[in-house]
Amino acid sequence: MSIDGTELCDQSRPKMTSVTQNFRLMGTQAVSELATPKNQGNVTKIPFKIEERQTTWLGH
C-alpha cells in the first residue's frame, strides 16, 4: 500500500492500493496558515481516501 496516491500506483504491476491525499489543498492550506497564523495550536485536517486497486486483499 502506498501513502501518496501518485500516478506510480497505476503504473506498477499489480496496481497499488493507496491512501490518496489532495496535495494542492495541503499546499494551499500550509501557505495560508503561514501567512495568517490565526489557529495557533490547532490542527487542520486534510481529507483523504483509500483507493483500492489490485494489491487490496479483501480476505476472500
C-alpha positions in Angstrom: 0.0 0.0 0.0 1.3 3.4 -0.9 0.8 6.6 1.0 0.8 9.2 -1.7 -1.6 8.2 -4.4 0.6 9.4 -7.3 0.5 8.1 -10.8 3.1 5.4 -9.9 0.3 3.5 -8.2 -1.3 3.0 -11.5 2.0 2.3 -13.3 3.1 -0.5 -11.0 2.1 -4.1 -11.6 -0.1 -5.1 -9.8 -1.6 -1.6 -9.4 -1.0 -0.5 -5.9 -3.7 0.4 -3.3 -3.0 3.9 -1.9 -4.1 6.5 0.7 -4.7 9.4 -1.6 -4.3 13.0 -0.4 -5.0 16.3 -2.1 -1.5 17.8 -2.4 -2.8 21.1 -3.8 -5.1 21.6 -0.8 -2.3 20.7 1.6 0.0 23.3 0.0 -2.7 26.0 -0.2 -3.6 25.4 3.5 0.1 25.4 4.6 0.8 28.8 2.8 -2.5 30.2 4.2 -1.6 29.2 7.8 1.9 30.6 7.4 0.6 33.9 6.1 -2.0 34.3 8.8 -1.3 32.1 11.9 -4.7 32.5 13.5 -5.2 28.9 14.6 -2.1 28.6 16.8 -2.0 25.1 18.3 -5.0 23.8 16.2 -4.5 21.1 13.5 -6.2 21.5 10.2 -7.5 18.2 8.9 -7.0 17.4 5.2 -9.4 14.8 3.8 -8.0 11.6 2.3 -9.4 8.5 0.7 -8.2 4.9 0.2 -8.2 3.9 -3.4 -8.4 0.2 -3.7 -6.5 -1.3 -6.6 -5.1 -4.7 -7.4 -3.0 -5.1 -4.2 -6.0 -5.0 -1.9 -6.7 -8.3 -0.2 -10.3 -8.5 0.9 -10.0 -11.9 2.6 -11.9 -13.9 0.0 
